Amino acid sequence: MSGLPKPTQCLEDNLSPAPSPTGLIALQLSATIKPAKSVVPAAILNDPAIAGVQIYIDWSALEPGHDQFSPTVFHALDTAFCEADEHDKFVVLDVLPGFYSPPWALGITTPPACASSPYQTGSSFAFCFAYSYLGKAPPRALAEPWDHTYLSNWFSFLQVIKARYEDNAEFSMIAAAGPTSVSEEMSMPNLPRLADRPLYEQPRAR
């Protein structure tokens, strides 16, 4: 596919059997996906009590442009699979869409300014919504999860992940994400807290 970096050589050579996906799993957030840096700390790789690693990574980090993939981020992810093989760990992938979808997949060119009313995104199938974390997180762009354009973009991306890692012996699980907001969990954004009324209004007497 155009723009997809060539797999790391150690990934192509990684055919040894992986342990079964049971036991303790160490969670690694997407912030650890950085060039020239191991995704998984050595202390985790060398700990015999930890059976696998679970990697959270944003869709926008892997495919910032349509069919344009980040070589450094993919290389870091490849390296995580290679390190898992060397240390007899399995790998769980959590590739996050929702709020972490790239703007192009929402039909826009740049992230919308969701801080000002009426929260226009410039997209025909994305809207600004707040998963509030008790009012501490600002509204962000979220696609309508049933939109065919969004789903087509998401499924095409998943085919890239499948083609690259499906034969890897360490690849044990992937999260069922897609119509979500902040994680792979089927959570709905909270109602926005408005200044002139409580978060939930009491039913009116009739």
Number of C-alpha atoms within 10 A of each C-alpha: 8 8 13 16 15 10 16 15 11 14 22 14 10 18 13 12 13 20 17 12 18 10 10 12 19 17 16 18 15 17 10 16 24 15 14 11 11 15 23 24 13 11 9 18 22 13 10 13 11 18 23 28 24 19 24 21 22 23 21 20 20 21 22 17 16 14 15 14 19 17 17 16 21 23 19 21 25 21 22 22 26 22 22 23 25 13 18 19 27 27 26 21 20 23 25 24 24 23 23 20 26 23 20 18 24 26 17 16 13 12 15 19 15 18 12 9 8 8 16 16 21 16 17 13 19 23 19 20 21 22 20 15 10 9 13 9 10 14 21 22 26 24 27 18 16 11 14 11 15 22 17 12 16 17 12 13 16 14 11 14 15 13 9 17 16 13 13 22 19 28 19 17 13 16 15 14 17 22 21 22 26 16 20 19 13 12 12 13 15 14 13 17 14 9 7 6 8 10 12 10 7 7 6 5 4 3
